[in-house]
Amino acid sequence: MLLKKTVDKSRMWKKLVSHCKSMKKEEMRDMFEKDAARAEKYSINFENLHFDYSKNRINDKTLKYLLKLAEDAHLRDKIEDMFTGKRINITENRPVLHTALRNRANTPVYVDGKNVMIQINEVLAKMRRFSEDVRLGRHKGATGKKLTNIVNIGIGGSDLGPVMATAALRKYWAKGINCYFISNIDGTACAEVLNQVDPETTLFIVASKTFTTIETLTNARTCRKWLVDALGEPAVAKHFVALSTNAKEVEKFGIDVNNMFEFWDFVGGRYSMWSAIGLSIALAVGMDNFERMLEGAFAMDEHFRHTPFDKNIPVIMALLGIWYNDFMGFKTQAVIPYDQYLRYVPAYLQQLDMESNGKFVSNNQEFIKYSTSPVLFGGAGTDVQHSFFQMIHQGTSIVPCDFIIPAISHNEIGDHHAILAANVLAQGEALMRGKTVKEAYEELRKAGKTKEEANFLKKFKSFPGNRPSNTFLFKKIDPYALGMLIAAYEHKIFVQGVIWNIDSFDQMGVELGKQMALSILPELLGNAHGLQHDSSTASLIKLIKKLRK
């Protein structure tokens, strides 16, 4: 169902524009003082997740209008379309069924009359057999040694998901297993990993659906040569597996097609961690824990699919993002996990959000005049408090923040976790409350500053406050909690795409630069001349060739 007009022309959008003008004058600290139940009113408990969104520049009217915006976009119907296999990726005419990968109820999901759960379950069973064979030493290397070094070769979603999840679940790794990741085409990425591993104990996972991705296949061939030089050609079949659908090219590479793990066109790269792309995760943490991650995601899927929108965590996340991005004019978002194991979550969400919704054409084929994807960045707390938090607190741009914190650490050492938790809670309160010039002056005087010194410093020491944040509080970050968290962000991004009326599941913007790189490469290799470029590109090609000589 395509909307007849762009969302910014709708009646509710115009109401939100008008409402925003009045809300810009409101201070959150006043809202909390007037309403003692604000935190309870604007928070949602779901299993072991507490989602507090009370520190946002909203009131009941804001939510009423935003929820109506979602209803007007036929969000409930669009959610069902996704879960039931409708072809909602309209530019590529594909269903979008990463949710089927973690459908733990195993209810049938049909595409072109076929229940895709049958093949999904077959691949999961194959992943279990293979991962257990490797972990228990039944699948050995060419010299009979156990394979303990897992090297995942992929890029984009075939890298970022496994990198993030294996780091997040580090405490669940099998003893003796080591995981490495090669994604960048820069030769340093290969060299640094190969310098750390032993060919006799290394298993390479080549993740490429078509088995033609230039970065992945270049890196895979380099690793193949390294292995063959050490152990001979027959070793390839023992030390390489493929995550692909191109059996012909996989076999040509030397990989046993019985060790090829399939995934499908209805799974986009940035949503593929739940598929065979997660084989490195299963090898590191075990298939039981991998399936616990699927179960956590499935729980969030069910919450998203069936919960009324006003109590629906991904829907509320999405609406708040639209409120800030399109009405308040806050074009960035920071995600700050206060858990060292979650340090790669912001980078993972960057791709998930910005590749999904960084679009400028609506599903009606109209150029969009409103803002879509925010610029997302982040890092692990408390490290980032000593980097970009200066700008977060006192900069002229306002950056809504998502804080993620477990109540219990995997490493309860002394007072470390209490200090960590105190910091995340303090950041949310400080961003909300700020500090007035008057408060800064009084504080300086109490600290012993003279009137002249206090007057000079008071503005420098003040904080504007009224800066929004959400807090995600988990009991503990285990595989189940990780699955819930990532699924919540996936659905948030989907909801925003529905309201913005864009296709969140293609990535046309990735293609142009890759196409042009393929035309420049022969020139750098000396195999072509005279191709048409702008003067800057032409001169840079010439200079690089000169310097490389």
HUSUL-V794832 format. One record per residue. N is the residue number from 1. RES is the residue in three letters. PHI is phi in degrees with one decimal (* if undefined). D_LAST is the distance of its C-alpha to the last C-alpha in whole Angstrom. Layout:
# HUSUL-V794832
n=N res=RES phi=PHI d_last=D_LAST
n=N res=RES phi=PHI d_last=D_LAST
This chain:
# HUSUL-V794832
n=1 res=MET phi=* d_last=58
n=2 res=LEU phi=-90.5 d_last=56
n=3 res=LEU phi=-69.9 d_last=57
n=4 res=LYS phi=-75.3 d_last=58
n=5 res=LYS phi=-142.9 d_last=57
n=6 res=THR phi=-66.3 d_last=54
n=7 res=VAL phi=-62.4 d_last=55
n=8 res=ASP phi=-71.3 d_last=55
n=9 res=LYS phi=-95.5 d_last=58
n=10 res=SER phi=-78.3 d_last=60
n=11 res=ARG phi=-61.7 d_last=63
n=12 res=MET phi=-69.8 d_last=62
n=13 res=TRP phi=-60.4 d_last=59
n=14 res=LYS phi=-65.7 d_last=61
n=15 res=LYS phi=-64.1 d_last=63
n=16 res=LEU phi=-67.2 d_last=60
n=17 res=VAL phi=-60.4 d_last=59
n=18 res=SER phi=-66.8 d_last=63
n=19 res=HIS phi=-62.9 d_last=63
n=20 res=CYS phi=-61.1 d_last=60
n=21 res=LYS phi=-59.5 d_last=61
n=22 res=SER phi=-75.6 d_last=64
n=23 res=MET phi=-70.8 d_last=62
n=24 res=LYS phi=-64.7 d_last=59
n=25 res=LYS phi=-88.5 d_last=62
n=26 res=GLU phi=-82.7 d_last=63
n=27 res=GLU phi=-108.8 d_last=62
n=28 res=MET phi=-63.5 d_last=62
n=29 res=ARG phi=-62.3 d_last=64
n=30 res=ASP phi=-68.3 d_last=67
n=31 res=MET phi=-61.0 d_last=66
n=32 res=PHE phi=-67.0 d_last=67
n=33 res=GLU phi=-67.4 d_last=70
n=34 res=LYS phi=-78.9 d_last=71
n=35 res=ASP phi=-130.4 d_last=71
n=36 res=ALA phi=-67.3 d_last=71
n=37 res=ALA phi=-97.7 d_last=70
n=38 res=ARG phi=-58.4 d_last=67
n=39 res=ALA phi=-62.0 d_last=65
n=40 res=GLU phi=-71.0 d_last=67
n=41 res=LYS phi=-65.6 d_last=67
n=42 res=TYR phi=-108.8 d_last=63
n=43 res=SER phi=-150.9 d_last=62
n=44 res=ILE phi=-134.0 d_last=62
n=45 res=ASN phi=-104.2 d_last=63
n=46 res=PHE phi=-139.4 d_last=61
n=47 res=GLU phi=51.6 d_last=62
n=48 res=ASN phi=-93.3 d_last=60
n=49 res=LEU phi=-112.4 d_last=58
n=50 res=HIS phi=-112.9 d_last=59
n=51 res=PHE phi=-107.7 d_last=58
n=52 res=ASP phi=-104.7 d_last=59
n=53 res=TYR phi=-117.9 d_last=58
n=54 res=SER phi=-72.5 d_last=61
n=55 res=LYS phi=-89.0 d_last=58
n=56 res=ASN phi=-128.8 d_last=58
n=57 res=ARG phi=-83.4 d_last=59
n=58 res=ILE phi=-139.0 d_last=61
n=59 res=ASN phi=-137.8 d_last=65
n=60 res=ASP phi=-61.0 d_last=67
n=61 res=LYS phi=-67.1 d_last=66
n=62 res=THR phi=-57.5 d_last=63
n=63 res=LEU phi=-65.7 d_last=63
n=64 res=LYS phi=-58.8 d_last=65
n=65 res=TYR phi=-67.9 d_last=63
n=66 res=LEU phi=-65.5 d_last=60
n=67 res=LEU phi=-64.1 d_last=62
n=68 res=LYS phi=-67.8 d_last=63
n=69 res=LEU phi=-59.8 d_last=60
n=70 res=ALA phi=-65.9 d_last=59
n=71 res=GLU phi=-63.1 d_last=62
n=72 res=ASP phi=-64.0 d_last=62
n=73 res=ALA phi=-84.9 d_last=58
n=74 res=HIS phi=58.3 d_last=60
n=75 res=LEU phi=-59.0 d_last=58
n=76 res=ARG phi=-59.7 d_last=61
n=77 res=ASP phi=-66.3 d_last=60
n=78 res=LYS phi=-67.2 d_last=57
n=79 res=ILE phi=-62.0 d_last=57
n=80 res=GLU phi=-64.0 d_last=59
n=81 res=ASP phi=-58.8 d_last=57
n=82 res=MET phi=-67.2 d_last=54
n=83 res=PHE phi=-66.2 d_last=56
n=84 res=THR phi=-100.5 d_last=57
n=85 res=GLY phi=87.3 d_last=54
n=86 res=LYS phi=-67.8 d_last=54
n=87 res=ARG phi=-83.7 d_last=51
n=88 res=ILE phi=-82.1 d_last=50
n=89 res=ASN phi=-83.1 d_last=47
n=90 res=ILE phi=-74.7 d_last=48
n=91 res=THR phi=-75.0 d_last=44
n=92 res=GLU phi=-113.5 d_last=44
n=93 res=ASN phi=53.2 d_last=47
n=94 res=ARG phi=-129.0 d_last=47
n=95 res=PRO phi=-70.1 d_last=49
n=96 res=VAL phi=-129.9 d_last=48
n=97 res=LEU phi=-129.8 d_last=50
n=98 res=HIS phi=-62.9 d_last=48
n=99 res=THR phi=-65.9 d_last=51
n=100 res=ALA phi=-67.1 d_last=52
n=101 res=LEU phi=-62.7 d_last=50
n=102 res=ARG phi=-119.5 d_last=52
n=103 res=ASN phi=-76.2 d_last=56
n=104 res=ARG phi=-73.9 d_last=58
n=105 res=ALA phi=-76.6 d_last=61
n=106 res=ASN phi=60.8 d_last=59
n=107 res=THR phi=-69.0 d_last=61
n=108 res=PRO phi=-60.3 d_last=60
n=109 res=VAL phi=-129.5 d_last=57
n=110 res=TYR phi=-105.3 d_last=57
n=111 res=VAL phi=-130.3 d_last=54
n=112 res=ASP phi=51.8 d_last=56
n=113 res=GLY phi=81.5 d_last=59
n=114 res=LYS phi=-108.4 d_last=57
n=115 res=ASN phi=-77.6 d_last=57
n=116 res=VAL phi=-70.6 d_last=54
n=117 res=MET phi=-64.3 d_last=55
n=118 res=ILE phi=-63.6 d_last=56
n=119 res=GLN phi=-72.9 d_last=52
n=120 res=ILE phi=-62.3 d_last=51
n=121 res=ASN phi=-65.6 d_last=53
n=122 res=GLU phi=-63.2 d_last=52
n=123 res=VAL phi=-68.5 d_last=49
n=124 res=LEU phi=-60.5 d_last=50
n=125 res=ALA phi=-64.9 d_last=52
n=126 res=LYS phi=-66.3 d_last=49
n=127 res=MET phi=-61.3 d_last=47
n=128 res=ARG phi=-62.9 d_last=50
n=129 res=ARG phi=-59.9 d_last=50
n=130 res=PHE phi=-69.1 d_last=47
n=131 res=SER phi=-63.6 d_last=46
n=132 res=GLU phi=-69.2 d_last=50
n=133 res=ASP phi=-62.4 d_last=49
n=134 res=VAL phi=-70.0 d_last=45
n=135 res=ARG phi=-64.4 d_last=47
n=136 res=LEU phi=-93.0 d_last=50
n=137 res=GLY phi=82.2 d_last=48
n=138 res=ARG phi=-77.9 d_last=49
n=139 res=HIS phi=-95.8 d_last=46
n=140 res=LYS phi=-105.0 d_last=44
n=141 res=GLY phi=-76.1 d_last=40
n=142 res=ALA phi=-62.0 d_last=40
n=143 res=THR phi=-98.4 d_last=41
n=144 res=GLY phi=89.4 d_last=44
n=145 res=LYS phi=-87.2 d_last=43
n=146 res=LYS phi=-67.7 d_last=44
n=147 res=LEU phi=-88.7 d_last=41
n=148 res=THR phi=-117.8 d_last=41
n=149 res=ASN phi=-104.1 d_last=37
n=150 res=ILE phi=-102.4 d_last=37
n=151 res=VAL phi=-116.4 d_last=33
n=152 res=ASN phi=-91.1 d_last=33
n=153 res=ILE phi=-111.2 d_last=30
n=154 res=GLY phi=-162.8 d_last=31
n=155 res=ILE phi=-151.4 d_last=30
n=156 res=GLY phi=63.2 d_last=32
n=157 res=GLY phi=-64.4 d_last=36
n=158 res=SER phi=-79.7 d_last=35
n=159 res=ASP phi=-123.6 d_last=33
n=160 res=LEU phi=-62.9 d_last=35
n=161 res=GLY phi=-64.4 d_last=39
n=162 res=PRO phi=-59.8 d_last=38
n=163 res=VAL phi=-60.2 d_last=36
n=164 res=MET phi=-62.8 d_last=39
n=165 res=ALA phi=-70.5 d_last=42
n=166 res=THR phi=-66.1 d_last=41
n=167 res=ALA phi=-67.1 d_last=41
n=168 res=ALA phi=-62.6 d_last=44
n=169 res=LEU phi=-107.6 d_last=46
n=170 res=ARG phi=-54.4 d_last=44
n=171 res=LYS phi=-68.9 d_last=48
n=172 res=TYR phi=-103.2 d_last=49
n=173 res=TRP phi=-64.3 d_last=46
n=174 res=ALA phi=-68.0 d_last=47
n=175 res=LYS phi=-62.2 d_last=47
n=176 res=GLY phi=90.5 d_last=44
n=177 res=ILE phi=-84.7 d_last=42
n=178 res=ASN phi=-127.0 d_last=39
n=179 res=CYS phi=-114.9 d_last=37
n=180 res=TYR phi=-133.1 d_last=33
n=181 res=PHE phi=-136.1 d_last=31
n=182 res=ILE phi=-121.6 d_last=28
n=183 res=SER phi=-130.7 d_last=27
n=184 res=ASN phi=-66.8 d_last=24
n=185 res=ILE phi=-72.1 d_last=21
n=186 res=ASP phi=-54.2 d_last=19
n=187 res=GLY phi=-56.5 d_last=18
n=188 res=THR phi=-60.4 d_last=20
n=189 res=ALA phi=-60.2 d_last=23
n=190 res=CYS phi=-67.2 d_last=23
n=191 res=ALA phi=-59.3 d_last=22
n=192 res=GLU phi=-64.9 d_last=25
n=193 res=VAL phi=-73.4 d_last=27
n=194 res=LEU phi=-63.8 d_last=27
n=195 res=ASN phi=-71.6 d_last=27
n=196 res=GLN phi=-102.8 d_last=30
n=197 res=VAL phi=-117.7 d_last=32
n=198 res=ASP phi=-104.3 d_last=33
n=199 res=PRO phi=-56.0 d_last=33
n=200 res=GLU phi=-68.2 d_last=37
n=201 res=THR phi=-119.8 d_last=38
n=202 res=THR phi=-110.6 d_last=35
n=203 res=LEU phi=-112.0 d_last=36
n=204 res=PHE phi=-101.9 d_last=34
n=205 res=ILE phi=-111.0 d_last=35
n=206 res=VAL phi=-99.5 d_last=33
n=207 res=ALA phi=-106.1 d_last=34
n=208 res=SER phi=-155.5 d_last=33
n=209 res=LYS phi=-56.2 d_last=36
n=210 res=THR phi=-89.5 d_last=35
n=211 res=PHE phi=57.9 d_last=32
n=212 res=THR phi=-132.3 d_last=30
n=213 res=THR phi=-57.8 d_last=28
n=214 res=ILE phi=-61.4 d_last=24
n=215 res=GLU phi=-65.0 d_last=24
n=216 res=THR phi=-65.8 d_last=27
n=217 res=LEU phi=-70.9 d_last=26
n=218 res=THR phi=-63.5 d_last=22
n=219 res=ASN phi=-64.4 d_last=24
n=220 res=ALA phi=-64.3 d_last=27
n=221 res=ARG phi=-66.9 d_last=25
n=222 res=THR phi=-63.5 d_last=23
n=223 res=CYS phi=-66.2 d_last=26
n=224 res=ARG phi=-62.5 d_last=28
n=225 res=LYS phi=-60.7 d_last=25
n=226 res=TRP phi=-59.1 d_last=26
n=227 res=LEU phi=-68.7 d_last=30
n=228 res=VAL phi=-62.6 d_last=30
n=229 res=ASP phi=-59.8 d_last=28
n=230 res=ALA phi=-88.8 d_last=30
n=231 res=LEU phi=-124.1 d_last=34
n=232 res=GLY phi=93.9 d_last=33
n=233 res=GLU phi=-57.4 d_last=33
n=234 res=PRO phi=-61.5 d_last=37
n=235 res=ALA phi=-66.6 d_last=36
n=236 res=VAL phi=-56.7 d_last=34
n=237 res=ALA phi=-63.3 d_last=38
n=238 res=LYS phi=-87.5 d_last=39
n=239 res=HIS phi=-110.3 d_last=36
n=240 res=PHE phi=-126.4 d_last=35
n=241 res=VAL phi=-129.5 d_last=37
n=242 res=ALA phi=-126.1 d_last=37
n=243 res=LEU phi=-110.1 d_last=38
n=244 res=SER phi=-163.5 d_last=38
n=245 res=THR phi=-121.6 d_last=40
n=246 res=ASN phi=-98.2 d_last=38
n=247 res=ALA phi=-59.9 d_last=40
n=248 res=LYS phi=-61.1 d_last=38
n=249 res=GLU phi=-72.0 d_last=34
n=250 res=VAL phi=-61.8 d_last=36
n=251 res=GLU phi=-66.0 d_last=37
n=252 res=LYS phi=-61.5 d_last=34
n=253 res=PHE phi=-68.9 d_last=32
n=254 res=GLY phi=109.9 d_last=35
n=255 res=ILE phi=-87.5 d_last=37
n=256 res=ASP phi=-64.5 d_last=40
n=257 res=VAL phi=-63.5 d_last=42
n=258 res=ASN phi=-67.7 d_last=45
n=259 res=ASN phi=-105.9 d_last=42
n=260 res=MET phi=-104.7 d_last=41
n=261 res=PHE phi=-109.4 d_last=43
n=262 res=GLU phi=-87.0 d_last=43
n=263 res=PHE phi=-140.5 d_last=43
n=264 res=TRP phi=-127.5 d_last=44
n=265 res=ASP phi=-63.9 d_last=43
n=266 res=PHE phi=-81.7 d_last=46
n=267 res=VAL phi=-118.7 d_last=44
n=268 res=GLY phi=-73.2 d_last=41
n=269 res=GLY phi=-53.8 d_last=38
n=270 res=ARG phi=-76.1 d_last=39
n=271 res=TYR phi=-112.3 d_last=42
n=272 res=SER phi=-97.3 d_last=42
n=273 res=MET phi=-56.6 d_last=42
n=274 res=TRP phi=-80.9 d_last=46
n=275 res=SER phi=-98.7 d_last=45
n=276 res=ALA phi=-60.0 d_last=43
n=277 res=ILE phi=-57.6 d_last=40
n=278 res=GLY phi=-83.1 d_last=42
n=279 res=LEU phi=-58.7 d_last=42
n=280 res=SER phi=-62.8 d_last=40
n=281 res=ILE phi=-65.0 d_last=42
n=282 res=ALA phi=-62.0 d_last=45
n=283 res=LEU phi=-66.0 d_last=44
n=284 res=ALA phi=-74.5 d_last=43
n=285 res=VAL phi=-105.5 d_last=47
n=286 res=GLY phi=92.8 d_last=49
n=287 res=MET phi=-66.7 d_last=50
n=288 res=ASP phi=-60.7 d_last=53
n=289 res=ASN phi=-70.6 d_last=51
n=290 res=PHE phi=-60.3 d_last=49
n=291 res=GLU phi=-71.3 d_last=52
n=292 res=ARG phi=-65.0 d_last=54
n=293 res=MET phi=-64.3 d_last=51
n=294 res=LEU phi=-60.6 d_last=52
n=295 res=GLU phi=-65.0 d_last=55
n=296 res=GLY phi=-63.4 d_last=54
n=297 res=ALA phi=-64.6 d_last=52
n=298 res=PHE phi=-62.8 d_last=55
n=299 res=ALA phi=-59.7 d_last=58
n=300 res=MET phi=-68.9 d_last=56
n=301 res=ASP phi=-57.9 d_last=56
n=302 res=GLU phi=-65.6 d_last=59
n=303 res=HIS phi=-59.1 d_last=60
n=304 res=PHE phi=-64.8 d_last=58
n=305 res=ARG phi=-72.9 d_last=59
n=306 res=HIS phi=-115.3 d_last=63
n=307 res=THR phi=-84.9 d_last=63
n=308 res=PRO phi=-53.3 d_last=65
n=309 res=PHE phi=-60.3 d_last=62
n=310 res=ASP phi=-74.7 d_last=64
n=311 res=LYS phi=-122.8 d_last=63
n=312 res=ASN phi=-104.6 d_last=60
n=313 res=ILE phi=-57.7 d_last=57
n=314 res=PRO phi=-62.3 d_last=54
n=315 res=VAL phi=-66.1 d_last=56
n=316 res=ILE phi=-63.0 d_last=57
n=317 res=MET phi=-54.9 d_last=53
n=318 res=ALA phi=-65.0 d_last=52
n=319 res=LEU phi=-66.1 d_last=55
n=320 res=LEU phi=-62.3 d_last=54
n=321 res=GLY phi=-62.2 d_last=51
n=322 res=ILE phi=-66.8 d_last=52
n=323 res=TRP phi=-57.1 d_last=54
n=324 res=TYR phi=-76.8 d_last=52
n=325 res=ASN phi=-69.2 d_last=49
n=326 res=ASP phi=-101.1 d_last=51
n=327 res=PHE phi=-114.0 d_last=54
n=328 res=MET phi=-78.6 d_last=53
n=329 res=GLY phi=82.6 d_last=50
n=330 res=PHE phi=-94.3 d_last=48
n=331 res=LYS phi=-95.2 d_last=45
n=332 res=THR phi=-128.1 d_last=43
n=333 res=GLN phi=-145.3 d_last=44
n=334 res=ALA phi=-113.2 d_last=44
n=335 res=VAL phi=-116.0 d_last=44
n=336 res=ILE phi=-124.2 d_last=45
n=337 res=PRO phi=-81.5 d_last=46
n=338 res=TYR phi=-92.8 d_last=48
n=339 res=ASP phi=-164.5 d_last=47
n=340 res=GLN phi=-60.0 d_last=44
n=341 res=TYR phi=-67.2 d_last=44
n=342 res=LEU phi=-94.3 d_last=43
n=343 res=ARG phi=-62.9 d_last=40
n=344 res=TYR phi=-93.1 d_last=38
n=345 res=VAL phi=-60.3 d_last=41
n=346 res=PRO phi=-58.4 d_last=40
n=347 res=ALA phi=-64.4 d_last=36
n=348 res=TYR phi=-63.1 d_last=38
n=349 res=LEU phi=-70.4 d_last=41
n=350 res=GLN phi=-55.0 d_last=38
n=351 res=GLN phi=-65.2 d_last=37
n=352 res=LEU phi=-55.9 d_last=40
n=353 res=ASP phi=-82.5 d_last=41
n=354 res=MET phi=-76.1 d_last=39
n=355 res=GLU phi=-78.3 d_last=37
n=356 res=SER phi=-75.4 d_last=41
n=357 res=ASN phi=-114.8 d_last=42
n=358 res=GLY phi=-80.6 d_last=40
n=359 res=LYS phi=-126.5 d_last=41
n=360 res=PHE phi=-126.2 d_last=42
n=361 res=VAL phi=-126.1 d_last=44
n=362 res=SER phi=-80.4 d_last=48
n=363 res=ASN phi=-64.3 d_last=49
n=364 res=ASN phi=-88.2 d_last=51
n=365 res=GLN phi=67.2 d_last=48
n=366 res=GLU phi=-104.3 d_last=48
n=367 res=PHE phi=-70.1 d_last=46
n=368 res=ILE phi=-88.5 d_last=47
n=369 res=LYS phi=-106.3 d_last=48
n=370 res=TYR phi=-101.9 d_last=49
n=371 res=SER phi=-82.7 d_last=46
n=372 res=THR phi=-108.0 d_last=45
n=373 res=SER phi=-56.9 d_last=43
n=374 res=PRO phi=-74.3 d_last=43
n=375 res=VAL phi=-81.4 d_last=40
n=376 res=LEU phi=-105.6 d_last=40
n=377 res=PHE phi=-147.9 d_last=39
n=378 res=GLY phi=166.9 d_last=40
n=379 res=GLY phi=172.9 d_last=40
n=380 res=ALA phi=-80.7 d_last=42
n=381 res=GLY phi=-79.5 d_last=45
n=382 res=THR phi=-95.3 d_last=46
n=383 res=ASP phi=-51.8 d_last=42
n=384 res=VAL phi=-71.7 d_last=42
n=385 res=GLN phi=-61.9 d_last=45
n=386 res=HIS phi=-105.4 d_last=43
n=387 res=SER phi=-127.9 d_last=40
n=388 res=PHE phi=-93.6 d_last=41
n=389 res=PHE phi=-70.7 d_last=45
n=390 res=GLN phi=-56.5 d_last=45
n=391 res=MET phi=-68.5 d_last=44
n=392 res=ILE phi=-59.3 d_last=46
n=393 res=HIS phi=-86.3 d_last=49
n=394 res=GLN phi=-124.9 d_last=49
n=395 res=GLY phi=-72.1 d_last=46
n=396 res=THR phi=-82.1 d_last=47
n=397 res=SER phi=-97.8 d_last=46
n=398 res=ILE phi=-96.7 d_last=48
n=399 res=VAL phi=-120.5 d_last=47
n=400 res=PRO phi=-60.3 d_last=49
n=401 res=CYS phi=-120.6 d_last=48
n=402 res=ASP phi=-108.8 d_last=49
n=403 res=PHE phi=-103.1 d_last=50
n=404 res=ILE phi=-123.7 d_last=50
n=405 res=ILE phi=-146.8 d_last=52
n=406 res=PRO phi=-88.2 d_last=54
n=407 res=ALA phi=-70.1 d_last=57
n=408 res=ILE phi=-122.1 d_last=57
n=409 res=SER phi=-87.5 d_last=53
n=410 res=HIS phi=-74.5 d_last=52
n=411 res=ASN phi=-133.0 d_last=52
n=412 res=GLU phi=-79.9 d_last=55
n=413 res=ILE phi=-113.7 d_last=55
n=414 res=GLY phi=51.2 d_last=57
n=415 res=ASP phi=-98.0 d_last=57
n=416 res=HIS phi=-52.8 d_last=53
n=417 res=HIS phi=-72.3 d_last=54
n=418 res=ALA phi=-62.8 d_last=57
n=419 res=ILE phi=-66.4 d_last=55
n=420 res=LEU phi=-60.4 d_last=52
n=421 res=ALA phi=-63.3 d_last=55
n=422 res=ALA phi=-60.1 d_last=56
n=423 res=ASN phi=-66.1 d_last=53
n=424 res=VAL phi=-66.5 d_last=53
n=425 res=LEU phi=-66.3 d_last=56
n=426 res=ALA phi=-65.1 d_last=56
n=427 res=GLN phi=-63.8 d_last=53
n=428 res=GLY phi=-62.0 d_last=55
n=429 res=GLU phi=-69.1 d_last=58
n=430 res=ALA phi=-65.0 d_last=56
n=431 res=LEU phi=-63.4 d_last=54
n=432 res=MET phi=-72.9 d_last=57
n=433 res=ARG phi=-78.0 d_last=60
n=434 res=GLY phi=66.7 d_last=57
n=435 res=LYS phi=-151.1 d_last=59
n=436 res=THR phi=-70.9 d_last=61
n=437 res=VAL phi=-60.6 d_last=61
n=438 res=LYS phi=-63.2 d_last=65
n=439 res=GLU phi=-63.4 d_last=64
n=440 res=ALA phi=-63.9 d_last=61
n=441 res=TYR phi=-61.8 d_last=63
n=442 res=GLU phi=-63.6 d_last=66
n=443 res=GLU phi=-65.3 d_last=64
n=444 res=LEU phi=-65.0 d_last=63
n=445 res=ARG phi=-65.1 d_last=66
n=446 res=LYS phi=-64.2 d_last=67
n=447 res=ALA phi=-82.2 d_last=64
n=448 res=GLY phi=100.0 d_last=66
n=449 res=LYS phi=-75.5 d_last=64
n=450 res=THR phi=-71.7 d_last=66
n=451 res=LYS phi=-58.5 d_last=67
n=452 res=GLU phi=-64.7 d_last=64
n=453 res=GLU phi=-65.1 d_last=61
n=454 res=ALA phi=-65.0 d_last=62
n=455 res=ASN phi=-64.2 d_last=62
n=456 res=PHE phi=-68.4 d_last=59
n=457 res=LEU phi=-89.7 d_last=57
n=458 res=LYS phi=-59.1 d_last=59
n=459 res=LYS phi=-72.8 d_last=57
n=460 res=PHE phi=-63.1 d_last=54
n=461 res=LYS phi=-91.9 d_last=55
n=462 res=SER phi=-91.3 d_last=57
n=463 res=PHE phi=-133.6 d_last=55
n=464 res=PRO phi=-66.7 d_last=56
n=465 res=GLY phi=63.3 d_last=56
n=466 res=ASN phi=59.8 d_last=57
n=467 res=ARG phi=-107.0 d_last=54
n=468 res=PRO phi=-81.3 d_last=54
n=469 res=SER phi=-157.6 d_last=53
n=470 res=ASN phi=-112.8 d_last=54
n=471 res=THR phi=-125.9 d_last=54
n=472 res=PHE phi=-105.4 d_last=54
n=473 res=LEU phi=-109.3 d_last=56
n=474 res=PHE phi=-105.1 d_last=56
n=475 res=LYS phi=-66.0 d_last=58
n=476 res=LYS phi=-158.9 d_last=55
n=477 res=ILE phi=-88.5 d_last=52
n=478 res=ASP phi=-115.8 d_last=52
n=479 res=PRO phi=-56.4 d_last=51
n=480 res=TYR phi=-63.6 d_last=54
n=481 res=ALA phi=-63.6 d_last=53
n=482 res=LEU phi=-61.6 d_last=49
n=483 res=GLY phi=-58.8 d_last=50
n=484 res=MET phi=-60.4 d_last=52
n=485 res=LEU phi=-62.3 d_last=50
n=486 res=ILE phi=-66.7 d_last=47
n=487 res=ALA phi=-62.6 d_last=50
n=488 res=ALA phi=-60.5 d_last=51
n=489 res=TYR phi=-68.5 d_last=48
n=490 res=GLU phi=-57.0 d_last=47
n=491 res=HIS phi=-71.6 d_last=51
n=492 res=LYS phi=-56.8 d_last=50
n=493 res=ILE phi=-65.2 d_last=47
n=494 res=PHE phi=-60.6 d_last=49
n=495 res=VAL phi=-59.0 d_last=52
n=496 res=GLN phi=-63.3 d_last=50
n=497 res=GLY phi=-62.0 d_last=48
n=498 res=VAL phi=-62.3 d_last=52
n=499 res=ILE phi=-67.0 d_last=53
n=500 res=TRP phi=-75.2 d_last=50
n=501 res=ASN phi=59.7 d_last=51
n=502 res=ILE phi=-125.5 d_last=47
n=503 res=ASP phi=-87.7 d_last=46
n=504 res=SER phi=-79.9 d_last=44
n=505 res=PHE phi=-119.8 d_last=43
n=506 res=ASP phi=-104.2 d_last=40
n=507 res=GLN phi=-149.3 d_last=37
n=508 res=MET phi=-58.2 d_last=36
n=509 res=GLY phi=-66.6 d_last=34
n=510 res=VAL phi=-79.5 d_last=31
n=511 res=GLU phi=-82.6 d_last=30
n=512 res=LEU phi=-58.8 d_last=29
n=513 res=GLY phi=-61.3 d_last=26
n=514 res=LYS phi=-66.2 d_last=25
n=515 res=GLN phi=-62.8 d_last=26
n=516 res=MET phi=-68.7 d_last=23
n=517 res=ALA phi=-62.2 d_last=21
n=518 res=LEU phi=-66.6 d_last=21
n=519 res=SER phi=-80.7 d_last=21
n=520 res=ILE phi=-82.6 d_last=18
n=521 res=LEU phi=-53.1 d_last=16
n=522 res=PRO phi=-58.9 d_last=16
n=523 res=GLU phi=-67.8 d_last=14
n=524 res=LEU phi=-67.9 d_last=11
n=525 res=LEU phi=-83.6 d_last=11
n=526 res=GLY phi=83.4 d_last=11
n=527 res=ASN phi=-99.8 d_last=15
n=528 res=ALA phi=-149.5 d_last=17
n=529 res=HIS phi=-146.1 d_last=17
n=530 res=GLY phi=77.4 d_last=19
n=531 res=LEU phi=-69.8 d_last=21
n=532 res=GLN phi=-81.5 d_last=23
n=533 res=HIS phi=-136.7 d_last=22
n=534 res=ASP phi=-67.4 d_last=23
n=535 res=SER phi=-64.9 d_last=21
n=536 res=SER phi=-65.7 d_last=20
n=537 res=THR phi=-62.2 d_last=19
n=538 res=ALA phi=-60.6 d_last=17
n=539 res=SER phi=-70.5 d_last=16
n=540 res=LEU phi=-68.3 d_last=14
n=541 res=ILE phi=-59.4 d_last=13
n=542 res=LYS phi=-62.0 d_last=11
n=543 res=LEU phi=-68.7 d_last=10
n=544 res=ILE phi=-60.9 d_last=9
n=545 res=LYS phi=-61.9 d_last=6
n=546 res=LYS phi=-66.3 d_last=5
n=547 res=LEU phi=-66.8 d_last=5
n=548 res=ARG phi=-72.2 d_last=4
n=549 res=LYS phi=-70.0 d_last=0
